[in-house]
Amino acid sequence: MNHKLRRSLAGVCFGLIVSVVFSFVITPFVNLLAGGISFGGLLWFWAISFVPLSFTFGMAGYVFSPGKQGKFQYWTLCAFIGFMNVLYMGTVGAIMGSAGQLGIEHVNVQGYLAWGPVYAAATLPLSTPVTAVLMSLFRYFIDNRIEKGMRGS
């Protein structure tokens, strides 16, 4: 199998795993802050997070060149990826989730589309370091699992 395709498939799998883990960690925490502990919303959170995370890490696996970018490029990339993931989740994901509960005719689509970029920009101080940690984990996974496996075969 082509090295880039193998890394890309590993990225999609990594994105799926991260979205499941995030769903199980974030959903009960947010529900606790809202006044109770439950896993309500677990499936909804997974549904809005698996597409952008799988796409992000799939593309990162395809173009990934470990250690080739400088710190500025790396943090700029992490900020861009963090912004785009939150933008997708805060607009498309929120519209889909609300439409599933209320019906699309009762969803304020213009409001989500107007405030989604604001929300994504406001959460950059959180989404950028989280993305950097995830990209570092993915880099470790690629370096120690995928690349060694390709050299060994």
N, CA, C and O of each residue as an XYZ file, in Angstrom:
612
protein
N       0.850     -1.183      0.000
C       0.000      0.000      0.000
C       0.891      1.240      0.000
O       1.938      1.263      0.646
N       0.472      2.243     -0.714
C       1.170      3.513     -0.806
C       1.356      4.099      0.600
O       0.445      4.035      1.425
N       2.550      4.676      0.874
C       2.845      5.245      2.197
C       1.889      6.379      2.552
O       1.402      6.453      3.680
N       1.622      7.256      1.594
C       0.726      8.377      1.879
C      -0.692      7.893      2.147
O      -1.362      8.418      3.036
N      -1.155      6.915      1.406
C      -2.492      6.375      1.620
C      -2.584      5.689      2.975
O      -3.592      5.810      3.671
N      -1.546      4.978      3.344
C      -1.524      4.303      4.650
C      -1.566      5.318      5.799
O      -2.294      5.132      6.774
N      -0.782      6.386      5.674
C      -0.799      7.433      6.704
C      -2.144      8.152      6.730
O      -2.630      8.523      7.799
N      -2.743      8.348      5.567
C      -4.041      9.006      5.494
C      -5.119      8.150      6.164
O      -5.941      8.672      6.917
N      -5.123      6.855      5.901
C      -6.086      5.959      6.558
C      -5.850      5.904      8.061
O      -6.802      5.833      8.838
N      -4.594      5.937      8.472
C      -4.282      5.998      9.901
C      -4.823      7.286     10.505
O      -5.305      7.282     11.638
N      -4.750      8.386      9.764
C      -5.286      9.661     10.230
C      -6.790      9.632     10.397
O      -7.316     10.168     11.372
N      -7.495      9.008      9.453
C      -8.955      8.883      9.568
C      -9.308      8.062     10.804
O     -10.211      8.429     11.557
N      -8.603      6.957     11.014
C      -8.848      6.125     12.207
C      -8.528      6.899     13.486
O      -9.274      6.814     14.462
N      -7.444      7.642     13.488
C      -7.070      8.454     14.644
C      -8.156      9.495     14.929
O      -8.520      9.705     16.086
N      -8.671     10.143     13.891
C      -9.741     11.112     14.053
C     -11.007     10.493     14.627
O     -11.663     11.099     15.474
N     -11.355      9.296     14.175
C     -12.523      8.601     14.721
C     -12.328      8.273     16.196
O     -13.242      8.445     17.003
N     -11.145      7.805     16.544
C     -10.860      7.469     17.945
C     -10.904      8.716     18.818
O     -11.478      8.688     19.906
N     -10.306      9.807     18.354
C     -10.317     11.050     19.124
C     -11.741     11.553     19.310
O     -12.086     12.038     20.387
N     -12.571     11.446     18.280
C     -13.954     11.930     18.410
C     -14.732     11.091     19.420
O     -15.554     11.638     20.156
N     -14.502      9.794     19.476
C     -15.174      8.944     20.467
C     -14.695      9.301     21.871
O     -15.504      9.445     22.789
N     -13.376      9.443     22.038
C     -12.825      9.786     23.359
C     -13.341     11.147     23.810
O     -13.766     11.303     24.955
N     -13.304     12.132     22.916
C     -13.820     13.466     23.265
C     -15.290     13.408     23.647
O     -15.718     14.090     24.578
N     -16.060     12.604     22.940
C     -17.489     12.492     23.254
C     -17.700     11.967     24.667
O     -18.542     12.486     25.399
N     -16.947     10.949     25.056
C     -17.103     10.366     26.388
C     -16.539     11.258     27.491
O     -16.962     11.148     28.641
N     -15.596     12.136     27.165
C     -15.011     13.020     28.177
C     -15.790     14.327     28.287
O     -16.110     14.769     29.390
N     -16.090     14.936     27.167
C     -16.692     16.268     27.176
C     -18.178     16.231     27.525
O     -18.649     17.085     28.276
N     -18.926     15.262     26.999
C     -20.372     15.240     27.221
C     -20.750     15.178     28.699
O     -21.553     16.003     29.132
N     -20.219     14.247     29.502
C     -20.604     14.252     30.923
C     -20.129     15.501     31.657
O     -20.815     15.982     32.559
N     -18.965     16.032     31.285
C     -18.449     17.242     31.927
C     -19.385     18.424     31.679
O     -19.730     19.155     32.607
N     -19.789     18.606     30.435
C     -20.686     19.711     30.095
C     -22.049     19.498     30.753
O     -22.650     20.454     31.242
N     -22.538     18.276     30.773
C     -23.816     18.006     31.437
C     -23.723     18.267     32.937
O     -24.690     18.732     33.540
N     -22.583     17.978     33.544
C     -22.383     18.272     34.962
C     -22.433     19.785     35.200
O     -23.044     20.245     36.164
N     -21.795     20.545     34.327
C     -21.843     22.003     34.448
C     -23.264     22.536     34.259
O     -23.624     23.571     34.819
N     -24.056     21.834     33.480
C     -25.430     22.271     33.221
C     -26.384     21.847     34.326
O     -27.563     22.198     34.289
N     -25.897     21.099     35.307
C     -26.750     20.782     36.440
C     -27.023     19.312     36.675
O     -27.834     18.986     37.543
N     -26.403     18.425     35.964
C     -26.618     16.996     36.187
C     -25.573     16.190     35.460
O     -24.890     16.705     34.575
N     -25.442     14.942     35.820
C     -24.474     14.078     35.150
C     -25.230     13.056     34.317
O     -26.075     12.322     34.829
N     -24.922     13.019     33.049
C     -25.534     12.039     32.156
C     -24.685     11.969     30.895
O     -23.760     12.754     30.687
N     -25.034     11.008     30.072
C     -24.374     10.893     28.775
C     -25.306     11.362     27.668
O     -25.098     11.030     26.501
N     -26.339     12.134     28.023
C     -27.234     12.708     27.031
C     -26.450     13.633     26.115
O     -25.692     14.478     26.591
N     -26.618     13.486     24.842
C     -25.886     14.300     23.882
C     -24.618     13.638     23.378
O     -23.921     14.199     22.532
N     -24.306     12.447     23.889
C     -23.087     11.745     23.491
C     -23.061     11.474     21.993
O     -22.079     11.767     21.312
N     -24.147     10.914     21.496
C     -24.211     10.592     20.071
C     -24.184     11.865     19.222
O     -23.561     11.901     18.161
N     -24.866     12.907     19.701
C     -24.879     14.175     18.980
C     -23.464     14.750     18.902
O     -23.035     15.180     17.832
N     -22.737     14.762     20.016
C     -21.384     15.317     20.007
C     -20.470     14.502     19.100
O     -19.650     15.072     18.380
N     -20.600     13.180     19.124
C     -19.784     12.353     18.241
C     -20.122     12.649     16.782
O     -19.228     12.736     15.940
N     -21.408     12.804     16.486
C     -21.832     13.037     15.104
C     -21.287     14.352     14.556
O     -20.974     14.442     13.369
N     -21.168     15.387     15.416
C     -20.658     16.655     14.892
C     -19.136     16.729     14.922
O     -18.555     17.625     14.311
N     -18.481     15.808     15.620
C     -17.019     15.896     15.719
C     -16.269     14.900     14.843
O     -15.113     15.148     14.502
N     -16.885     13.782     14.467
C     -16.098     12.785     13.747
C     -15.754     13.209     12.328
O     -14.695     12.837     11.823
N     -16.612     13.971     11.675
C     -16.315     14.384     10.301
C     -15.105     15.326     10.245
O     -14.154     15.042      9.517
N     -15.113     16.448     10.998
C     -13.947     17.335     10.882
C     -12.659     16.720     11.416
O     -11.588     16.952     10.855
N     -12.744     15.938     12.495
C     -11.522     15.342     13.043
C     -10.969     14.269     12.119
O      -9.756     14.197     11.919
N     -11.830     13.440     11.556
C     -11.352     12.411     10.626
C     -10.767     13.038      9.370
O      -9.733     12.595      8.870
N     -11.431     14.069      8.862
C     -10.914     14.756      7.679
C      -9.571     15.418      7.968
O      -8.631     15.305      7.181
N      -9.490     16.116      9.116
C      -8.261     16.820      9.492
C      -7.080     15.862      9.596
O      -6.027     16.102      9.005
N      -7.254     14.789     10.339
C      -6.133     13.866     10.529
C      -5.879     13.013      9.292
O      -4.748     12.585      9.060
N      -6.910     12.760      8.497
C      -6.687     12.072      7.223
C      -5.814     12.900      6.287
O      -4.892     12.381      5.658
N      -6.119     14.203      6.204
C      -5.303     15.098      5.376
C      -3.903     15.274      5.972
O      -2.910     15.314      5.246
N      -3.839     15.379      7.306
C      -2.522     15.513      7.953
C      -1.672     14.276      7.683
O      -0.467     14.386      7.457
N      -2.288     13.110      7.705
C      -1.542     11.883      7.410
C      -1.051     11.847      5.977
O       0.032     11.328      5.706
N      -1.835     12.393      5.053
C      -1.449     12.383      3.650
C      -0.265     13.308      3.380
O       0.651     12.950      2.640
N      -0.286     14.491      3.978
C       0.765     15.474      3.684
C       1.808     15.565      4.790
O       2.704     16.408      4.730
N       1.699     14.707      5.799
C       2.557     14.818      6.967
C       4.005     14.536      6.618
O       4.326     13.511      6.016
N       4.867     15.451      6.999
C       6.302     15.247      6.876
C       6.896     15.574      8.244
O       7.174     16.737      8.538
N       7.093     14.556      9.081
C       7.517     14.799     10.457
C       8.777     15.645     10.544
O       9.788     15.356      9.904
N       8.693     16.695     11.353
C       9.847     17.535     11.621
C      10.217     18.501     10.512
O      11.260     19.149     10.597
N       9.408     18.620      9.481
C       9.755     19.484      8.343
C       9.349     20.938      8.552
O       9.936     21.828      7.936
N       8.360     21.202      9.405
C       7.911     22.579      9.594
C       8.518     23.175     10.851
O       8.822     22.469     11.813
N       8.687     24.491     10.822
C       9.198     25.200     11.987
C       8.086     25.415     13.011
O       6.927     25.080     12.767
N       8.460     25.981     14.166
C       7.481     26.198     15.229
C       6.380     27.158     14.809
O       5.210     26.919     15.108
N       6.732     28.242     14.120
C       5.716     29.195     13.687
C       4.729     28.540     12.735
O       3.519     28.723     12.870
N       5.239     27.776     11.771
C       4.361     27.087     10.822
C       3.481     26.070     11.543
O       2.298     25.941     11.230
N       4.046     25.355     12.496
C       3.303     24.339     13.233
C       2.160     24.968     14.017
O       1.033     24.475     13.964
N       2.434     26.061     14.751
C       1.394     26.704     15.549
C       0.365     27.397     14.665
O      -0.814     27.446     15.015
N       0.789     27.931     13.532
C      -0.162     28.515     12.587
C      -1.076     27.433     12.032
O      -2.284     27.639     11.914
N      -0.513     26.298     11.696
C      -1.298     25.165     11.213
C      -2.276     24.692     12.285
O      -3.437     24.419     11.982
N      -1.823     24.594     13.527
C      -2.701     24.167     14.626
C      -3.834     25.163     14.844
O      -4.969     24.763     15.102
N      -3.536     26.459     14.744
C      -4.580     27.481     14.898
C      -5.593     27.373     13.763
O      -6.798     27.475     13.995
N      -5.117     27.169     12.549
C      -6.021     27.040     11.404
C      -6.906     25.810     11.542
O      -8.117     25.884     11.336
N      -6.301     24.682     11.889
C      -7.068     23.445     12.041
C      -8.069     23.578     13.190
O      -9.223     23.171     13.059
N      -7.628     24.147     14.310
C      -8.534     24.348     15.440
C      -9.703     25.244     15.065
O     -10.848     24.962     15.418
N      -9.414     26.323     14.350
C     -10.473     27.227     13.904
C     -11.454     26.518     12.986
O     -12.666     26.632     13.167
N     -10.946     25.791     12.008
C     -11.828     25.127     11.039
C     -12.673     24.036     11.694
O     -13.850     23.889     11.364
N     -12.090     23.270     12.617
C     -12.862     22.229     13.284
C     -13.983     22.824     14.120
O     -15.118     22.351     14.059
N     -13.683     23.851     14.897
C     -14.714     24.489     15.721
C     -15.742     25.191     14.829
O     -16.934     25.175     15.136
N     -15.301     25.796     13.746
C     -16.229     26.430     12.811
C     -17.213     25.405     12.253
O     -18.415     25.664     12.205
N     -16.714     24.251     11.834
C     -17.588     23.200     11.314
C     -18.561     22.720     12.392
O     -19.761     22.591     12.147
N     -18.030     22.457     13.583
C     -18.884     21.956     14.657
C     -19.910     22.995     15.091
O     -21.045     22.650     15.419
N     -19.512     24.273     15.096
C     -20.396     25.328     15.562
C     -21.403     25.797     14.532
O     -22.359     26.489     14.883
N     -21.217     25.441     13.275
C     -22.183     25.835     12.248
C     -22.893     24.603     11.695
O     -24.053     24.355     12.026
N     -22.219     23.845     10.873
C     -22.837     22.680     10.237
C     -23.310     21.671     11.280
O     -24.437     21.181     11.210
N     -22.446     21.362     12.248
C     -22.817     20.388     13.272
C     -23.989     20.853     14.120
O     -24.893     20.072     14.419
N     -23.976     22.125     14.510
C     -25.068     22.659     15.330
C     -26.372     22.712     14.544
O     -27.437     22.424     15.091
N     -26.300     23.074     13.277
C     -27.505     23.109     12.442
C     -28.070     21.703     12.299
O     -29.276     21.500     12.433
N     -27.198     20.728     12.026
C     -27.672     19.343     11.883
C     -28.259     18.820     13.189
O     -29.301     18.163     13.182
N     -27.599     19.108     14.308
C     -28.098     18.648     15.597
C     -29.432     19.269     15.954
O     -30.337     18.574     16.417
N     -29.566     20.565     15.746
C     -30.826     21.245     16.029
C     -31.929     20.797     15.081
O     -33.076     20.630     15.495
N     -31.588     20.603     13.822
C     -32.579     20.147     12.849
C     -33.070     18.745     13.193
O     -34.239     18.425     12.973
N     -32.198     17.920     13.725
C     -32.605     16.580     14.131
C     -33.582     16.596     15.295
O     -34.449     15.727     15.394
N     -33.449     17.568     16.165
C     -34.339     17.664     17.327
C     -35.604     18.456     17.028
O     -36.697     18.056     17.429
N     -35.461     19.584     16.322
C     -36.577     20.513     16.154
C     -37.197     20.503     14.765
O     -38.327     20.957     14.585
N     -36.474     19.994     13.793
C     -36.885     20.130     12.401
C     -36.206     21.365     11.826
O     -36.057     22.372     12.518
N     -35.805     21.292     10.591
C     -35.003     22.362      9.983
C     -35.767     23.689      9.923
O     -35.153     24.755      9.943
N     -37.089     23.631      9.851
C     -37.863     24.880      9.758
C     -37.834     25.685     11.052
O     -38.155     26.873     11.041
N     -37.455     25.065     12.163
C     -37.392     25.751     13.448
C     -35.962     26.103     13.873
O     -35.737     26.510     15.013
N     -35.021     25.950     12.981
C     -33.614     26.213     13.302
C     -33.221     27.585     12.767
O     -33.540     27.931     11.630
N     -32.538     28.349     13.581
C     -32.042     29.667     13.190
C     -30.721     29.494     12.425
O     -29.638     29.713     12.967
N     -30.838     29.102     11.175
C     -29.660     28.812     10.354
C     -28.795     30.053     10.199
O     -27.573     29.970     10.318
N     -29.407     31.200      9.937
C     -28.637     32.444      9.765
C     -27.881     32.797     11.039
O     -26.756     33.294     10.972
N     -28.476     32.550     12.185
C     -27.805     32.827     13.449
C     -26.585     31.950     13.646
O     -25.531     32.431     14.061
N     -26.722     30.650     13.349
C     -25.572     29.747     13.459
C     -24.469     30.149     12.497
O     -23.293     30.146     12.858
N     -24.847     30.494     11.268
C     -23.838     30.866     10.276
C     -23.180     32.201     10.609
O     -22.007     32.405     10.298
N     -23.922     33.111     11.238
C     -23.349     34.405     11.599
C     -22.438     34.296     12.820
O     -21.376     34.916     12.861
N     -22.850     33.514     13.809
C     -22.095     33.448     15.060
C     -21.078     32.309     15.097
O     -20.240     32.272     15.998
N     -21.128     31.393     14.155
C     -20.159     30.300     14.113
C     -18.719     30.776     14.004
O     -17.869     30.310     14.763
N     -18.411     31.695     13.081
C     -17.036     32.200     13.003
C     -16.605     32.970     14.254
O     -15.440     32.914     14.647
N     -17.536     33.683     14.873
C     -17.208     34.397     16.112
C     -16.865     33.401     17.207
O     -15.890     33.578     17.938
N     -17.668     32.358     17.316
C     -17.440     31.299     18.294
C     -16.094     30.616     18.040
O     -15.337     30.358     18.976
N     -15.801     30.327     16.772
C     -14.533     29.668     16.431
C     -13.346     30.557     16.769
O     -12.336     30.073     17.279
N     -13.455     31.841     16.493
C     -12.365     32.770     16.811
C     -12.214     32.943     18.319
O     -11.094     33.027     18.823
N     -13.332     32.996     19.042
C     -13.276     33.184     20.495
C     -12.675     31.981     21.207
O     -12.087     32.126     22.279
N     -12.816     30.813     20.632
C     -12.279     29.607     21.269
C     -10.873     29.251     20.796
O     -10.344     28.210     21.187
N     -10.250     30.099     19.956
C      -8.882     29.825     19.499
C      -7.882     29.634     20.642
O      -7.011     28.772     20.523
N      -7.960     30.395     21.749
C      -7.008     30.147     22.835
C      -7.120     28.743     23.445
O      -6.171     28.265     24.066
N      -8.248     28.093     23.278
C      -8.411     26.714     23.753
C      -8.191     25.703     22.632
O      -7.526     24.687     22.832
N      -8.749     25.981     21.450
C      -8.675     24.997     20.364
C      -7.268     24.850     19.788
O      -6.912     23.766     19.326
N      -6.467     25.904     19.805
C      -5.112     25.808     19.245
C      -4.214     24.882     20.057
O      -3.591     24.001     19.465
N      -4.110     25.028     21.393
C      -3.269     24.082     22.129
C      -3.811     22.653     22.129
O      -3.038     21.695     22.123
N      -5.139     22.509     22.135
C      -5.709     21.155     22.059
C      -5.332     20.517     20.729
O      -4.967     19.343     20.679
N      -5.419     21.288     19.660
C      -5.019     20.778     18.342
C      -3.534     20.455     18.316
O      -3.138     19.450     17.726
N      -2.703     21.282     18.941
C      -1.261     21.017     18.978
C      -0.958     19.713     19.707
O      -0.105     18.941     19.267
N      -1.650     19.461     20.819
C      -1.452     18.198     21.552
C      -1.890     17.019     20.682
O      -1.185     16.014     20.597
N      -3.042     17.141     20.043
C      -3.523     16.054     19.186
C      -2.596     15.824     18.003
O      -2.346     14.677     17.631
N      -2.081     16.896     17.405
C      -1.147     16.744     16.290
C       0.159     16.099     16.759
O       0.755     15.307     16.029
N       0.604     16.434     17.964
C       1.808     15.793     18.510
C       1.578     14.313     18.743
O       2.442     13.490     18.441
N       0.404     13.969     19.284
C       0.075     12.551     19.469
C       0.010     11.835     18.127
O       0.480     10.705     17.994
N      -0.569     12.491     17.147
C      -0.658     11.892     15.826
C       0.729     11.736     15.214
O       1.021     10.719     14.587
N       1.581     12.738     15.394
C       2.963     12.642     14.899
C       3.677     11.459     15.550
O       4.369     10.701     14.870
N       3.512     11.300     16.862
C       4.104     10.165     17.570
C       3.575      8.856     17.006
O       4.338      7.918     16.773
N       2.266      8.796     16.788
C       1.638      7.598     16.237
C       2.189      7.281     14.855
O       2.504      6.129     14.557
N       2.304      8.300     14.010
C       2.848      8.097     12.659
C       4.301      7.653     12.722
O       4.685      6.697     12.048
N       5.124      8.344     13.533
C       6.554      8.035     13.617
C       6.805      6.640     14.162
O       7.634      5.903     13.629
N       6.093      6.272     15.222
C       6.420      5.037     15.928
C       5.595      3.826     15.528
O       5.990      2.697     15.819
N       4.490      4.025     14.885
C       3.667      2.881     14.504
C       3.616      2.676     12.990
O       3.898      1.588     12.489
N       3.260      3.713     12.288
C       3.050      3.579     10.852
C       4.378      3.518     10.097
O       4.591      2.611      9.292
N       5.277      4.480     10.354
C       6.546      4.522      9.624
C       7.405      3.296      9.924
O       8.020      2.732      9.020
N       7.449      2.878     11.205
C       8.241      1.682     11.543
C       7.644      0.444     10.902
O       8.369     -0.445     10.455
N       6.324      0.387     10.857
C       5.656     -0.739     10.204
C       5.929     -0.776      8.720
O       6.045     -1.855      8.139
N       6.035      0.398      8.085
C       6.314      0.450      6.645
C       7.758      0.069      6.357
O       8.054     -0.560      5.342
N       8.668      0.461      7.273
C      10.085      0.102      7.072
C      10.293     -1.398      7.298
O      11.149     -2.023      6.671
N       9.484     -1.965      8.213
C       9.657     -3.376      8.546
C       9.069     -4.297      7.517
O       9.465     -5.459      7.433
N       8.112     -3.801      6.713
C       7.482     -4.685      5.735
C       8.147     -4.651      4.390
O       7.717     -5.348      3.471
